Amino acid sequence: MCGIAGFVGRGDLDTLRRMTDAIRHRGPDAEGHWRDEAAGVHLGHRRLSIVDLGGGAQPMWCACAKCGGEGAVGITFNGEIYNHAELRAELKELGHEFRTDHSDTEVLLHAYREWGDAFVERLNGMWAFVIHDRGRRRLFGSRDRFGKKPMYWFHERGTFAWASELPALREHPDCPRSLDALSLRKYFAYCYIPAPRSIYERVWKLPGGHSFSYDIPAAAEIAGRVGVPPADSRVSRESSQAPEGPRGTPTLPDAHGPHVWRYWSYELEPDHSLRDDESLRQRLATTLEAATKRRLMSDVPLGVFLSGGIDSSAIAAFAARHVPAGALNTFSIGFQDPTFDESAHAQLVADTLNTRHRHDVLDLEKSADLLPELISRLDEPLGDGSLLPTYLLSRFTRQHVTVALGGDGGDELFAGYDPFKALRAADRYTRFIPKPLHTAIRMLAGLLPVSHKNISFDFKVKRFLRGVSHPAPLWNAVWMGALEPKEVAEFVGGDVSTEELYSETIETWDRCKQPHFVDRALQWWTQIYLQDGILAKVDRASMLCSLEARSPFLDIEVADLARRIPWQLKLRNGETKWILKQALRGVIPDSIIDRPKKGFGMPIGRWLREGKFSFDHAQTFPHLDVAFAERQHAAHMSGARDERLFLWSYWLLGQWMKR
């Protein structure tokens, strides 16, 4: 895995080096810098060597005559293309000549010249790349379908710049540095900032499943657009939201900016001829096994994250079939607090599969001391409570291997989260319970004693009632967020409607072609929560340790099958992941399949009560309502309410801002 950065416009090689130095953790093995002085194009790369160790240096240039000759097309690439061998063979048949033996990076260059921008639709993998087409004075960039690999960009003062992470962009003097007011509101509504927005005003994420093109202007044209004063470091008090296209993709009014478009989206198209029978179970298992086998491609040591849950256990089981007996590396961490420990289940799976299992037992209390440093290294705030254990697992795994496969995506594709169980109850509740009675029920539920156990009963009841206080399109977002809409307005302020606050959620719900609320929820979890919450967390936590994480569940063939399986086979009689569980019987132990789901988190609520996190309201948050935060904090400390998600997100933002 790697990190990329570059720009067109103002700046020099020193600027580029500072940008790539800021993401050195993404690629500690090598670096590459290139400048086209006439065009003002700068390409930078940091490399974590995984495949083609000797021939994969970047930026990489194509020498093939069919591609325009030496140096006509170049690329910086972050990711892995799992079907690159098949594409290489096809391109050779079409007359392309390759320099390397098996570099997936070089395949991208030839594929671009052969099939144009649409070549990304042929790729099976994860990626974020920028291609410089020198003859056409054009840049072409793309991000993989689910957004596994990150890409940020800005267009400011005649400069167009991009990078894998925000700290790299901040090294460019033209990068805006004002915190975006609407993004700050969305952070507290979601616990993350959904694409295309970032924490900074006028700095954007390229959403998953999107590409862009940028026509490189002449030097005189660039100079004519320079002169806008640089942005300051204050929070913008007004929204700078640009007009939006599908999935909230910014369509900037500046005609000189990049053109961004969607090339793919996860669309549910259920095939109701599919039934819960042996043929479907076998097809699902075979497809997932093939996806896992593809991700064993590596020239460096490789292993599997093994939590003891269904998804990671399935990946480990399928991977074990394609390596020598007893040679598969598996990794897990456990905690001394039994409420947050799954190590016994991971060990059972490891023993069953005869893997080379490594397990580390950690003291959660001591591990919490790492949080300030970890948060300071995030490129933007991310309020996921499993950030720390994900980082600890990645750090432990990186001591032994460079690549790790995991089970990310299984819950989203196959309806694995507890909120899926609540959907039918929410539908009936909102149909038959009038508003005044709901208000009374919610007040009574507020009297339930607060428990700080992992996903406690009172937490689930109060979250359910909170969600159903709002229309159906908002249920999932409100269940998972730190604050309700009215609380966001009170805390952050500003005149922002609920529709604007949850614009991505509403657009995703409305765009779903299927009418049932389970299908619409599946679309939300897959398109928004997966990309901007789960995958962002795993990418940052693993890459901070220079570890590449791979997700077989997000293979295009697995996703294509999953989107055709009717929801009734995923959520059956209140049981989540029904069809996946049936497909995995005989692959992993039944005790793993049948045990209750357990999250990978931290005792945040208890830590807050014990004073492990300190709050400096006035200094850290001069733009937020300190009185609101103090009231939430006091209610949590007294045991009157469970405000763990808000206080965690609030504290995390403060630690991040101190950087």
C-alpha positions in Angstrom: 0.0 0.0 0.0 1.1 3.5 -0.6 0.4 7.2 -0.3 0.1 9.7 -3.2 0.2 13.4 -3.4 0.5 16.0 -6.2 -0.6 19.3 -7.6 -0.8 21.5 -10.7 0.0 25.1 -10.2 2.1 27.0 -7.7 4.8 25.2 -5.7 8.0 23.4 -6.3 9.7 20.0 -5.5 10.3 21.1 -1.9 6.5 21.6 -1.6 5.9 18.1 -3.1 8.5 16.5 -0.7 6.8 18.1 2.3 3.5 16.7 1.1 4.8 13.1 0.7 6.8 13.4 4.0 3.5 14.0 5.8 2.2 10.6 4.7 5.5 8.6 5.1 3.6 6.1 7.3 1.6 5.0 4.3 4.8 4.1 2.4 8.0 3.8 4.4 9.9 1.7 1.9 10.6 4.2 -0.9 9.6 7.6 -2.3 9.4 9.1 -5.7 9.0 12.7 -7.0 8.5 14.0 -10.5 8.0 17.5 -12.0 6.9 18.6 -15.4 8.1 22.2 -15.2 6.4 23.3 -18.4 3.0 22.1 -17.4 3.4 22.8 -13.6 2.5 19.2 -12.8 4.1 17.6 -9.7 3.6 13.9 -8.8 4.7 12.4 -5.5 4.6 8.9 -4.1 5.4 7.0 -0.9 5.7 3.2 -1.3 4.9 0.3 0.9 6.3 -2.6 -1.2 3.8 -5.5 -1.5 3.9 -6.8 -5.1 6.7 -6.6 -7.7 9.2 -5.4 -5.1 11.9 -4.7 -7.6 9.9 -3.2 -10.5 7.0 -1.2 -8.9 8.7 2.2 -8.3 6.5 5.3 -8.8 5.7 7.6 -10.4 5.7 5.0 -13.2 5.8 5.8 -16.9 4.7 3.8 -19.8 7.2 3.1 -22.6 4.9 1.2 -24.9 4.6 2.6 -28.5 0.9 1.9 -28.5 0.5 4.1 -25.4 2.3 7.0 -27.1 5.9 6.1 -26.4 8.3 6.8 -23.6 6.9 9.1 -20.9 3.6 9.8 -22.6 1.5 8.5 -19.7 2.5 8.3 -16.0 0.8 7.4 -12.7 0.9 7.5 -9.0 -1.2 4.7 -7.5 -2.3 3.6 -4.0 -3.9 0.2 -3.9 -4.0 -3.3 -5.3 -5.6 -4.6 -8.4 -6.5 -8.3 -7.9 -7.3 -9.1 -11.5 -4.3 -7.4 -13.0 -2.8 -10.7 -14.4 -6.0 -11.3 -16.5 -6.0 -7.7 -17.7 -2.3 -7.9 -18.6 -2.9 -11.0 -20.7 -5.8 -9.2 -22.5 -3.7 -6.1 -23.1 -0.8 -8.1 -24.5 -3.2 -9.7 -27.0 -4.1 -6.2 -28.1 -0.4 -5.4 -28.8 0.7 -3.7 -25.6 4.3 -4.2 -24.4 5.2 -4.3 -20.7 8.4 -3.4 -18.9 7.6 -5.2 -15.7 6.8 -8.9 -15.1 3.8 -8.5 -12.8 3.2 -4.9 -11.7 -0.4 -4.0 -11.3 0.6 -0.3 -11.5 1.8 -0.7 -15.1 -1.4 -2.5 -16.1 -3.4 0.6 -15.2 -1.4 2.8 -17.6 -1.9 0.4 -20.5 -5.6 -0.1 -19.6 -6.2 3.7 -19.6 -4.7 4.1 -23.1 -6.6 1.1 -24.4 -10.1 1.6 -22.9 -10.1 5.2 -21.8 -11.6 6.5 -18.6 -14.1 3.6 -18.4 -11.3 1.1 -17.8 -11.9 1.5 -14.1 -15.1 -0.5 -14.5 -13.0 -3.5 -15.4 -10.9 -3.4 -12.2 -11.4 -5.7 -9.2 -9.5 -4.2 -6.3 -9.0 -1.1 -4.2 -7.4 2.0 -5.5 -6.8 5.7 -5.6 -4.7 6.9 -8.4 -3.9 9.9 -10.6 -2.8 9.4 -14.3 -0.9 12.2 -16.1 -1.7 12.1 -19.8 1.1 14.4 -21.0 0.1 14.5 -24.7 -3.5 15.5 -23.9 -2.4 17.9 -21.0 -4.9 16.0 -18.8 -5.1 14.3 -15.4 -7.4 11.4 -14.8 -8.0 10.2 -11.2 -10.3 7.5 -9.7 -11.2 6.0 -6.4 -12.4 2.4 -5.9 -16.0 1.4 -5.8 -16.5 1.3 -2.0 -13.9 4.0 -1.1 -11.4 1.6 0.5 -8.5 3.9 -0.4 -8.8 7.6 0.4 -8.4 10.7 -1.8 -8.8 14.4 -1.0 -8.5 17.4 -3.3 -8.8 21.1 -3.5 -8.8 23.7 -6.3 -7.7 27.1 -5.0 -5.8 30.1 -6.2 -5.0 28.5 -9.6 -3.8 25.3 -7.9 -5.4 21.9 -8.2 -3.9 19.5 -5.6 -4.7 16.0 -4.3 -3.4 13.6 -1.7 -4.2 10.4 0.2 -4.6 12.3 3.5 -5.3 15.8 4.6 -1.9 16.5 6.3 -0.3 16.1 2.9 -2.6 18.7 1.4 -2.0 21.1 4.3 1.6 21.2 3.4 0.7 23.0 0.2 0.5 26.8 0.9 -2.7 27.2 -1.1 -4.7 24.6 0.9 -7.7 26.1 2.7 -7.3 25.8 6.5 -10.7 27.0 7.8 -12.8 24.3 9.5 -16.0 23.9 7.6 -19.1 24.8 9.7 -21.4 22.3 8.0 -18.9 19.5 8.2 -18.5 20.2 11.9 -22.3 19.8 12.3 -22.3 16.6 10.2 -19.5 15.2 12.4 -21.7 15.4 15.4 -24.7 14.1 13.5 -22.8 11.0 12.1 -19.6 10.7 14.2 -17.7 11.1 11.0 -17.8 13.4 8.0 -19.5 11.9 5.0 -18.1 12.4 1.5 -17.7 14.6 -0.4 -17.1 16.9 2.4 -14.0 17.1 4.6 -13.3 18.9 7.9 -11.8 21.8 5.9 -13.8 24.3 3.9 -13.4 23.9 0.1 -11.3 20.7 0.6 -13.2 17.6 -0.8 -13.1 13.9 -0.6 -13.5 12.1 -3.9 -16.3 9.6 -3.1 -16.0 5.9 -3.7 -17.1 4.9 -7.2 -16.1 8.3 -8.6 -13.5 9.5 -11.1 -12.3 12.9 -12.1 -10.6 14.6 -15.0 -8.7 17.9 -15.0 -7.5 19.8 -18.1 -4.1 21.2 -17.3 -4.1 25.0 -18.1 -1.3 26.9 -19.7 1.2 28.6 -17.4 -0.1 32.0 -18.3 -3.7 30.9 -17.5 -2.6 29.7 -14.1 -0.8 32.9 -13.3 -3.9 34.9 -14.2 -6.0 33.1 -11.6 -3.5 33.5 -8.7 -4.1 36.3 -6.3 -6.9 35.1 -4.0 -5.7 35.6 -0.3 -5.0 32.3 1.6 -7.7 31.0 3.9 -7.1 31.5 7.7 -7.3 28.8 10.3 -10.6 29.8 11.9 -13.9 27.9 11.8 -16.0 29.2 9.0 -19.3 30.5 10.5 -21.2 30.0 7.3 -21.6 27.0 5.1 -19.5 27.0 1.9 -21.4 24.1 0.4 -21.1 24.0 -3.4 -24.0 22.9 -5.6 -24.2 19.1 -5.4 -24.8 16.3 -7.9 -25.5 12.6 -7.2 -24.2 11.3 -3.8 -23.4 14.9 -2.8 -20.6 15.1 -5.3 -19.5 18.8 -5.6 -20.2 20.4 -8.9 -18.0 23.5 -8.5 -19.0 26.7 -10.2 -15.4 27.3 -11.2 -15.2 26.1 -14.9 -11.4 25.6 -14.5 -11.8 23.0 -11.7 -11.9 19.2 -12.1 -14.9 17.4 -13.6 -16.1 14.7 -11.1 -18.5 11.9 -12.0 -19.8 8.6 -10.7 -18.8 5.5 -12.6 -20.4 3.0 -10.2 -22.7 2.7 -7.3 -24.0 -0.1 -5.1 -27.6 -0.7 -6.4 -29.8 -3.3 -4.9 -31.5 -5.3 -7.6 -32.9 -8.4 -5.9 -33.4 -11.5 -7.9 -36.5 -13.1 -6.3 -35.8 -16.4 -8.1 -33.0 -16.9 -5.6 -34.1 -19.1 -2.7 -32.4 -20.4 0.5 -31.2 -23.6 -1.1 -28.0 -25.5 -1.3 -27.1 -24.0 -4.7 -27.2 -20.4 -3.4 -25.4 -21.3 -0.3 -22.6 -23.0 -2.3 -22.5 -20.2 -4.8 -22.1 -17.6 -2.0 -19.3 -19.7 -0.2 -17.5 -20.3 -3.5 -17.6 -16.6 -4.5 -16.3 -15.5 -1.1 -13.6 -18.1 -1.2 -12.4 -17.0 -4.7 -12.4 -13.4 -3.4 -10.2 -14.4 -0.5 -7.9 -16.4 -2.7 -7.4 -13.3 -4.9 -6.3 -11.3 -1.9 -3.5 -13.7 -1.0 -1.5 -12.2 -3.8 1.6 -10.8 -2.1 5.4 -10.8 -2.3 5.7 -10.1 1.5 4.4 -11.9 4.6 0.6 -12.0 4.9 -2.0 -12.9 7.6 -5.6 -12.5 8.7 -7.3 -10.5 11.4 -9.2 -13.0 13.5 -11.7 -11.5 16.0 -13.7 -14.7 16.5 -16.7 -13.3 14.7 -18.4 -14.8 11.7 -16.8 -12.6 9.0 -13.2 -12.7 10.0 -13.5 -16.5 10.8 -14.9 -17.1 7.3 -12.0 -15.3 5.7 -9.5 -17.2 7.8 -11.1 -20.5 6.9 -11.1 -19.8 3.1 -7.6 -18.5 3.2 -6.4 -21.6 5.1 -7.5 -23.7 2.1 -5.0 -22.0 -0.2 -1.8 -22.0 1.9 0.2 -24.9 3.2 -1.3 -26.6 6.3 -0.5 -24.8 9.5 1.2 -21.9 7.6 -1.6 -19.3 7.8 -0.8 -16.4 10.1 -3.8 -15.2 12.2 -3.9 -12.4 14.7 -6.1 -11.2 17.5 -6.0 -9.1 20.6 -7.8 -9.5 23.9 -8.5 -7.3 26.9 -8.5 -8.0 30.6 -12.0 -6.6 30.8 -14.2 -9.6 29.9 -17.0 -7.4 28.5 -14.7 -6.3 25.7 -12.8 -9.6 25.1 -13.4 -12.1 22.4 -10.1 -13.9 22.5 -11.5 -17.4 23.4 -13.6 -17.4 20.2 -10.7 -16.4 18.1 -8.6 -19.1 19.6 -11.3 -21.7 18.9 -11.3 -20.8 15.3 -7.5 -20.8 15.1 -7.4 -24.2 16.7 -10.1 -25.6 14.3 -8.2 -24.2 11.2 -4.7 -25.1 12.6 -3.4 -21.6 11.9 -0.2 -20.0 13.2 -2.1 -17.9 15.7 -0.7 -15.0 17.6 -2.6 -13.3 20.4 -1.9 -10.4 22.6 -3.7 -9.6 25.8 -3.8 -5.9 26.6 -4.7 -3.7 29.5 -7.4 -1.4 28.2 -6.7 1.2 30.9 -3.1 1.5 29.9 -3.9 1.3 26.2 -6.1 4.4 26.6 -3.0 6.4 27.3 -2.2 6.1 23.5 -5.3 7.9 22.5 -4.0 11.5 22.4 -1.1 10.6 20.2 -3.3 8.3 18.0 -5.9 11.0 17.5 -3.4 13.7 16.7 -2.2 11.6 13.8 -5.7 11.3 12.2 -6.2 13.4 9.2 -9.7 14.4 10.3 -11.9 13.6 13.4 -13.4 10.1 13.4 -15.6 9.3 16.4 -15.7 5.5 16.0 -15.3 3.9 19.5 -13.3 0.9 18.0 -10.6 3.2 16.7 -8.1 2.3 19.5 -8.6 -1.5 19.4 -8.3 -1.4 15.6 -5.0 0.5 15.8 -3.7 -1.9 18.6 -4.6 -4.9 16.5 -2.9 -3.4 13.4 0.2 -2.5 15.4 0.5 -6.0 16.8 -0.1 -7.6 13.4 2.5 -5.4 11.7 5.2 -6.8 14.0 4.9 -10.1 12.0 3.4 -9.3 8.5 2.9 -6.5 6.0 -0.6 -7.5 4.7 -3.7 -8.5 6.6 -7.1 -9.7 5.4 -10.2 -8.8 7.4 -14.0 -9.2 7.4 -15.0 -5.6 6.7 -18.1 -5.3 4.6 -19.9 -8.5 5.7 -22.2 -6.6 8.1 -23.2 -4.0 5.6 -23.8 -6.4 2.6 -25.7 -9.0 4.6 -27.6 -7.0 7.2 -25.4 -7.9 10.2 -25.9 -5.0 12.6 -28.3 -4.9 15.5 -30.2 -1.9 14.0 -31.4 -4.1 11.2 -33.4 -6.1 13.9 -35.0 -2.8 15.0 -36.3 -1.8 11.6 -39.5 -3.8 11.7 -40.2 -2.7 15.3 -39.5 0.9 14.3 -41.9 0.7 11.4 -44.7 -0.7 13.5 -44.0 1.7 16.4 -44.2 4.8 14.2 -47.4 3.5 12.6 -49.3 3.0 15.8 -47.8 5.1 18.6 -48.9 8.7 18.5 -46.4 11.5 19.1 -47.7 12.5 22.6 -47.5 8.9 23.8 -44.0 8.5 22.2 -42.8 11.6 24.1 -44.1 10.0 27.4 -42.5 6.7 26.6 -39.2 8.3 25.9 -39.3 10.2 29.2 -40.0 7.0 31.0 -37.1 5.2 29.3 -34.9 8.1 30.3 -35.4 6.8 33.9 -33.8 3.5 33.2 -30.5 3.1 35.1 -27.5 3.8 33.0 -25.1 0.9 32.3 -21.7 1.3 30.8 -21.4 -2.3 29.6 -20.8 -2.9 25.9 -24.2 -2.3 24.1 -26.2 -2.5 27.3 -30.0 -2.9 27.4 -30.8 0.7 28.4 -28.5 2.0 25.7 -30.4 0.0 23.0 -33.8 1.1 24.3 -32.9 4.8 24.5 -31.2 4.7 21.1 -34.2 3.0 19.5 -36.6 5.7 20.9 -34.3 8.4 19.8 -34.2 7.2 16.2 -38.0 6.7 15.9 -38.5 10.3 16.9 -37.6 11.1 13.3 -38.7 10.1 9.8 -37.7 6.7 8.5 -34.9 7.9 6.2 -33.1 9.2 9.3 -33.5 6.2 11.6 -30.1 4.6 10.9 -28.1 7.8 11.0 -29.7 9.1 14.2 -29.3 5.7 15.9 -25.6 5.8 15.2 -24.9 9.5 15.6 -23.6 11.5 18.6 -26.4 14.1 18.6 -29.9 14.5 17.3 -30.7 17.3 14.8 -32.0 19.8 17.4 -29.0 19.1 19.6 -26.6 19.7 16.7 -28.3 23.0 16.1 -28.0 24.0 19.7 -24.4 22.9 20.1 -22.8 24.1 16.8 -25.4 26.8 15.9 -26.2 28.2 12.6 -29.3 28.0 10.4 -29.0 24.5 8.9 -32.1 22.4 8.2 -32.4 18.7 9.0 -32.5 18.1 5.2 -29.1 19.8 4.8 -27.6 18.1 7.9 -28.6 14.7 6.6 -28.4 15.4 2.9 -26.4 12.3 2.1 -28.7 10.0 4.1 -31.9 11.4 2.5 -30.4 11.2 -1.0 -29.3 7.6 -0.5 -32.7 6.6 0.9 -34.6 8.3 -1.9 -32.4 7.0 -4.6 -32.8 3.3 -3.6 -34.9 1.7 -6.3 -36.4 -0.8 -3.8 -39.4 0.4 -1.7 -38.8 -1.7 1.5 -37.2 -0.1 4.4 -34.7 -3.0 4.9 -33.4 -2.5 1.4 -33.1 1.2 1.9 -31.3 0.6 5.2 -28.9 -1.8 3.4 -28.2 0.9 0.9 -27.4 3.5 3.6 -25.1 1.2 5.6 -23.2 0.2 2.4 -22.9 3.5 0.8 -22.4 5.9 3.7 -21.5 4.1 7.0 -19.2 1.6 5.4 -17.2 4.1 3.3 -16.9 7.1 5.7 -17.0 5.3 9.0 -15.7 1.7 8.9 -13.3 1.8 5.9 -11.9 5.2 6.9 -11.2 3.9 10.4 -9.5 0.7 9.2 -7.5 2.5 6.5 -6.1 5.1 9.0 -5.5 2.7 11.9 -3.7 0.2 9.7 -1.7 2.6 7.6 -0.5 4.5 10.7 1.2 1.1 11.3 2.3 0.7 7.6 0.0 -2.3 7.3 -2.1 -3.0 4.3 -5.6 -4.2 5.1 -7.6 -6.2 2.5 -11.4 -6.9 2.5 -12.6 -10.0 0.5 -16.2 -9.1 1.2 -15.8 -6.0 -0.9 -14.7 -8.0 -3.9 -16.8 -6.9 -6.9 -18.1 -10.4 -7.5 -19.1 -10.8 -3.9 -20.8 -7.4 -3.9 -22.6 -8.2 -7.1 -24.0 -11.4 -5.8 -25.0 -9.8 -2.4 -26.9 -7.0 -4.1 -29.1 -9.6 -6.0 -29.9 -11.6 -2.9 -33.4 -10.5 -1.5 -33.3 -8.9 1.9 -35.6 -11.6 3.2 -32.7 -14.1 2.9 -30.4 -11.7 4.8 -32.7 -10.7 7.6 -34.9 -13.7 8.4 -37.3 -13.8 11.3 -35.2 -11.2 13.1 -31.9 -13.1 12.6 -29.2 -11.1 10.8 -26.9 -12.5 8.1 -29.2 -15.5 7.6 -28.0 -16.6 4.2 -24.4 -16.0 5.0 -24.6 -18.1 8.1 -26.2 -20.9 6.2 -23.4 -20.7 3.6 -20.8 -20.9 6.3 -22.0 -24.0 8.1 -19.4 -26.6 7.7 -16.8 -23.9 7.0 -16.5 -22.5 10.5 -17.7 -23.9 13.8 -21.4 -23.6 14.5 -20.7 -22.1 17.9 -19.2 -19.1 16.1 -22.1 -18.8 13.7 -24.7 -19.0 16.4 -23.2 -16.8 19.1 -24.5 -13.3 19.6 -22.7 -10.5 17.8 -20.2 -8.5 19.9 -18.7 -5.2 19.0 -15.0 -4.3 18.9 -15.0 -1.3 21.2 -13.8 0.4 24.3 -15.5 1.2 27.7 -15.8 4.8 26.8 -18.8 5.5 29.1 -17.0 4.2 32.2 -13.7 6.0 31.3 -15.6 9.2 31.1 -17.2 8.6 34.5 -13.8 7.9 35.9 -12.4 11.1 34.6 -9.9 9.6 32.2 -10.7 12.3 29.6 -10.4 15.9 30.6 -12.2 18.7 28.8 -10.9 22.3 28.3 -14.0 23.8 26.9 -13.0 27.4 26.6 -9.6 26.9 25.0 -10.4 24.0 22.7 -13.8 24.9 21.4 -14.2 28.7 21.1 -16.8 28.3 18.4 -19.1 25.8 20.0 -21.7 26.1 22.8 -19.6 25.4 25.9 -22.7 25.5 28.2 -24.3 22.7 26.1 -21.2 20.5 26.4 -21.0 21.2 30.1 -24.6 20.1 30.6 -24.1 16.9 28.7 -20.9 16.2 30.7 -22.6 16.8 34.0 -25.5 14.6 33.1 -23.1 11.7 32.2 -21.0 12.1 35.3 -24.0 12.1 37.5 -25.4 8.9 35.9 -28.5 10.7 34.8 -27.9 10.0 31.1 -25.5 8.1 28.9 -23.8 10.7 26.7 -20.8 8.6 25.8 -21.0 9.1 22.0 -21.3 12.9 22.2 -18.6 13.3 24.9 -16.2 10.9 23.1 -16.7 12.7 19.7 -16.3 16.1 21.5 -13.2 15.0 23.4 -11.7 13.5 20.2 -12.3 16.7 18.2 -10.5 18.6 21.0 -7.5 16.3 20.9 -7.4 16.5 17.1 -7.6 20.3 17.1 -4.7 20.6 19.6 -2.4 19.3 16.8 
